[in-house]
Amino acid sequence: MRGTTSLLLLTLAALSGCKSAPAPLTDADRATARQMDSAFGAATSAGNVEGMMAGYAPNAMVMPPNMPTAHGSDQIRQLWQGTTSQKATLQLTQETADGAGDFMFTSGKYHFQYLPAETSPSEDGKYLLVYRRGADGKWMIVAESWSSNAPPAPAPPAKPAAARRAR
């Protein structure tokens, strides 16, 4: 009896410490992320703010370069409304999609072009998105950040040193 009890306790102790690893991403998960990138690019090119908002969780955050973080749907919507005053196109090229369980991240490069292309500025850069799968099984963006590949603007020229006063 003593040996059986010891074996049972040892087995329970071993099992209580075992936790299964989160499920790896599937090809369908990665395809969903690519489709969401494509839909966001199309909505941006169409100037469709609600289409741009479709992939964000209500509590998402967007961290644009050189601007404060936009927290939640209202602030993110304001951010995107501010970018749709001039026609533009956005092309996203996903390079990485990885994660496990209910979290996934994607990264890639982008090309943003104001229109008309012949006379308007463009920008190339990289992006990072973090997704969370909800209880309904749907992936939603919970965090986003991007930055341009262009170097920062040069620093202004140094002011000349003040001339010393003659005594």
Backbone torsions as a table, in degrees:
resi	resn	phi	psi	omega
1	MET	NA	-43.4	-179.0
2	ARG	-61.0	-40.4	178.3
3	GLY	-65.5	-39.2	178.9
4	THR	-66.9	-41.9	179.1
5	THR	-64.2	-43.5	178.7
6	SER	-62.5	-42.6	178.9
7	LEU	-63.9	-42.3	179.1
8	LEU	-63.1	-45.6	179.3
9	LEU	-63.8	-41.0	177.9
10	LEU	-63.4	-42.8	178.6
11	THR	-63.8	-45.6	178.7
12	LEU	-62.7	-41.0	178.6
13	ALA	-62.6	-42.7	179.9
14	ALA	-65.6	-42.5	-178.8
15	LEU	-69.8	-33.4	-178.8
16	SER	-68.1	-25.2	178.6
17	GLY	-86.8	-8.9	-178.2
18	CYS	-85.2	127.7	174.2
19	LYS	-129.7	135.6	179.9
20	SER	-77.5	145.6	178.4
21	ALA	-70.6	149.6	175.9
22	PRO	-59.8	149.6	179.7
23	ALA	-64.7	139.2	176.8
24	PRO	-68.9	161.8	176.1
25	LEU	-65.1	150.1	176.5
26	THR	-102.6	168.1	174.4
27	ASP	-61.0	-33.6	178.4
28	ALA	-65.4	-38.3	176.9
29	ASP	-61.5	-46.5	-180.0
30	ARG	-64.8	-38.3	178.2
31	ALA	-64.8	-37.2	177.6
32	THR	-62.1	-43.8	178.8
33	ALA	-62.6	-42.1	177.9
34	ARG	-62.8	-41.3	179.6
35	GLN	-65.0	-39.5	178.9
36	MET	-65.7	-39.2	175.3
37	ASP	-60.2	-46.1	-179.2
38	SER	-62.3	-43.6	-179.7
39	ALA	-65.3	-38.6	179.0
40	PHE	-65.9	-44.0	177.8
41	GLY	-60.8	-42.2	179.0
42	ALA	-65.9	-41.5	179.4
43	ALA	-65.3	-39.6	177.8
44	THR	-62.6	-46.6	-179.7
45	SER	-63.3	-29.1	179.3
46	ALA	-87.8	-6.2	-176.5
47	GLY	69.7	25.4	-175.1
48	ASN	-95.0	93.2	-176.3
49	VAL	-61.7	-42.4	-179.5
50	GLU	-65.2	-33.6	174.3
51	GLY	-66.9	-36.9	177.0
52	MET	-65.7	-33.6	-177.4
53	MET	-78.6	-16.9	-170.2
54	ALA	-57.1	-29.1	-175.5
55	GLY	-93.2	-2.6	-175.2
56	TYR	-91.5	138.7	170.1
57	ALA	-69.6	152.8	-179.0
58	PRO	-58.0	-28.8	-178.3
59	ASN	-103.8	21.4	-178.5
60	ALA	-65.1	163.4	171.8
61	MET	-131.7	142.1	177.7
62	VAL	-122.2	127.2	-176.9
63	MET	-114.2	84.3	179.7
64	PRO	-74.8	156.5	177.8
65	PRO	-67.9	142.0	173.5
66	ASN	60.2	25.6	178.8
67	MET	-144.1	159.9	175.3
68	PRO	-67.7	157.4	176.6
69	THR	-66.7	137.2	174.4
70	ALA	-96.2	120.4	-178.6
71	HIS	-107.9	125.0	174.0
72	GLY	82.2	166.0	-174.1
73	SER	-57.0	-43.4	-176.4
74	ASP	-63.3	-47.0	-179.2
75	GLN	-69.2	-36.8	178.6
76	ILE	-66.6	-41.7	177.4
77	ARG	-60.0	-43.5	178.0
78	GLN	-60.5	-42.4	178.0
79	LEU	-57.6	-50.3	-177.0
80	TRP	-70.6	-33.1	176.5
81	GLN	-62.0	-34.0	178.8
82	GLY	-70.6	-15.9	-178.3
83	THR	-101.2	-4.0	-174.8
84	THR	-101.6	9.7	-179.4
85	SER	-70.6	-22.6	177.4
86	GLN	-122.4	137.7	178.8
87	LYS	-59.5	141.1	-179.2
88	ALA	-154.9	164.9	171.8
89	THR	-123.1	150.4	177.4
90	LEU	-134.4	126.3	176.2
91	GLN	-118.7	121.8	177.6
92	LEU	-106.5	133.8	177.0
93	THR	-121.0	103.6	-178.8
94	GLN	-72.1	130.5	179.5
95	GLU	-111.6	-26.3	-177.6
96	THR	-139.4	138.6	169.7
97	ALA	-142.6	117.3	-177.6
98	ASP	-149.1	172.2	179.6
99	GLY	145.3	-167.0	179.2
100	ALA	-162.8	154.1	177.6
101	GLY	61.8	-127.1	-176.4
102	ASP	-97.0	11.8	178.6
103	PHE	-124.6	141.0	178.3
104	MET	-144.5	146.0	171.4
105	PHE	-126.9	150.3	174.2
106	THR	-131.2	152.0	174.4
107	SER	-142.9	158.5	-179.8
108	GLY	-178.7	-160.3	-179.9
109	LYS	-122.7	159.3	179.2
110	TYR	-134.9	157.3	170.1
111	HIS	-130.5	119.0	179.7
112	PHE	-113.3	130.2	-176.1
113	GLN	-135.1	117.6	169.8
114	TYR	-71.5	153.5	-178.5
115	LEU	-111.8	148.4	-0.2
116	PRO	-73.0	140.4	-174.3
117	ALA	-59.7	-32.3	-175.8
118	GLU	-65.3	-27.4	-173.4
119	THR	-125.8	6.9	-174.9
120	SER	-119.2	154.9	-178.7
121	PRO	-72.4	158.0	175.5
122	SER	-133.1	169.0	179.8
123	GLU	-146.7	137.4	172.5
124	ASP	-115.0	142.8	-179.2
125	GLY	-167.2	-163.2	-179.6
126	LYS	-131.0	159.1	-177.9
127	TYR	-139.5	160.4	176.4
128	LEU	-139.5	127.8	177.9
129	LEU	-122.1	142.2	173.5
130	VAL	-119.1	129.1	-178.9
131	TYR	-114.1	152.3	170.9
132	ARG	-130.7	136.2	177.2
133	ARG	-85.3	126.3	180.0
134	GLY	-80.5	175.6	179.0
135	ALA	-60.6	-24.9	178.9
136	ASP	-82.8	-0.5	179.7
137	GLY	86.8	-1.4	-176.4
138	LYS	-88.7	133.2	175.8
139	TRP	-78.6	135.9	176.9
140	MET	-135.2	145.4	177.4
141	ILE	-74.6	129.1	177.3
142	VAL	-112.1	-18.0	177.5
143	ALA	-153.7	143.2	-179.7
144	GLU	-145.7	142.7	174.1
145	SER	-150.7	150.8	176.4
146	TRP	-151.6	162.8	175.5
147	SER	-154.4	152.6	179.9
148	SER	-74.8	153.0	173.0
149	ASN	-83.1	-9.9	-178.8
150	ALA	-70.0	144.4	176.6
151	PRO	-68.0	157.1	177.7
152	PRO	-62.3	157.8	177.8
153	ALA	-60.9	146.7	-179.9
154	PRO	-65.8	152.2	177.4
155	ALA	-68.1	149.1	177.1
156	PRO	-64.1	154.3	-179.1
157	PRO	-61.7	147.1	178.9
158	ALA	-68.3	143.9	177.4
159	LYS	-76.1	141.5	179.8
160	PRO	-64.4	145.7	178.3
161	ALA	-63.9	143.1	179.9
162	ALA	-66.3	138.1	-180.0
163	ALA	-68.4	141.1	177.9
164	ARG	-73.3	141.3	178.2
165	ARG	-75.7	138.4	176.0
166	ALA	-76.7	139.7	-179.3
167	ARG	-96.0	NA	NA
